[in-house]
Amino acid sequence: MALWIYRLLFLPVLCFTAPYYLFRMRKRGGYRRDFQQRFGAVAPLPPKRAGARRVWLQAVSVGEMLAIAPILEALKRRGDTEVYLTTTTSTGRKIAEERYRGLVAGIGYFPTDWWLFSARAWRAVAPDLVILTEGERWPEHIAQARRRGVPVLAVNARLSDRSFGRMRAWRRLMGPLMLRGITRVLACSAEDASRFRELGVDAEKITTVGNMKWDVTIPLMDAAERARLREEIGLGGAAANELVLLGSSTWPGEEEALAGALAALRKAGVAARLLLVPRHMERRAEVEDVLRGTGFSWHLRSRGAAPGVVDIAVGDTTGELRKFAQLADLVFVGKSLPPHAEGQTPVEAAALGKPILMGPGMSNFRDITRYLTEAGAARVVRDADELRAVALSLLATAPEERRAMAEAARACHKANQGALARTVEIVAEELARAKPSAPRAGTLS
């Protein structure tokens, strides 16, 4: 019954919200290509090999797409598995095509989660196993799997405070739609596992494996590469010795707060520059409007090499945050200052051994934040004023504290690894149980 309510309500809601989402797509760019895939028109896939299992893996955007690399590599090594990889955003699609073409059978956009669109895609893909990453739980997609007897594996599964609150309030409706068809839940933390149990997932279906984001490995640049990148983005080349404050995946309001921190550093006589990496590159015009009122010079990475040294470099490109973070002496993690409450991942900064600042709103990374703060690798700042004061203290007068935070970050990162190996092992177990199927044709289902 809940599924049919969802199906009946989906189209009116889609029509009502379509103008907003189409505007966002146009603003972000890159969505026109293969737009028909959002209606279930899957690009032709190679015929399924005899005895091979086909996995449909959905990773919503850039962060999830970067995290799944080891899973794709492990599945490729098996030799008996082929992957159809989908994503929701144009930036996620770009990462997939740049990095994973040789590891998968096909790459596409995830279909809009309505009955006819989903069924159309399912008939074309004919997967033997479905993998959903992190917060991905699509009712129609899961229903199509359940109807066909295809196992669904939720990996790196988590429930943010917002999602948990909504699902608990609407448990009778949301539970059957979003959770009943999931075969196994690989929870990021004990708290996430507890939340899934509270929402009605059978305890035997849940395994706490840890957060795969801890298993990130980042290729390191050498000194010459770092100097070259600094010069390209306007922070000065090999001879530059200014400290760099990085705003990592910033959201509205945070660029202004970080510019205020830079102003405080300069007023105190600290040789420092600011590197801003907005979470959404289409916000570049909005970020420029903020910077015009600061009195600082700036340059956008998307416009090519900087003509000279600037006060603020803006990394408004896709997939370069891990490089930019290697230039930083102190990292602020975005989407965490009020009114934002979800946070962005601090794991890359920890993996690189960077001292970390973050606002109080890190609900999407509760356990990671707790581990880093308890280890002494990160500090929480309540607002823009405290961000300015703590950044000034750490960069102006506390090099030893920065070094201690950096070492704690590396140690915390290393100590929390292992979720990936456990996840790959369970994926292999599910693949061993899955029975290879042939593509289905005929009536809609």
Secondary structure, 3 states (H helix, E strand, C coil): CHHHHHHHHHHHHHHHHHHHHHHHHHHHCCCCCCHHHHHCCCCCCCCCCCCCEEEEEECCCHHHHHHCHHHHHHHHHHCCEEEEEEECCHHHHHHHHHHCHHHCCEEEECCCCCHHHHHHHHHHHCCCEEEEECCCCCHHHHHHHHHHCCCEEEEEECCCHHHHHHHHHCHHHHHHHHCCCCCEEEECCHHHHHHHHHCCCCHHHEEECCCHHHHCCCCCCCHHHHHHHHHHHCCCCCCCCCEEEEEEEECCCHHHHHHHHHHHHHHCCCCEEEEEEECCHHHHHHHHHHHHCCCCCEEEHHHCCCCCCCCEEECCCCCCHHHHHHHCCEEEECCCCCCCCCCCCCHHHHHCCCCEEECCCCHHHHHHHHHHHHHCCEEECCCHHHHHHHHHHHHHHCHHHHHHHHHHHHHHHHHCCCHHHHHHHHHHHHHHHCCCCCCCCCCCC
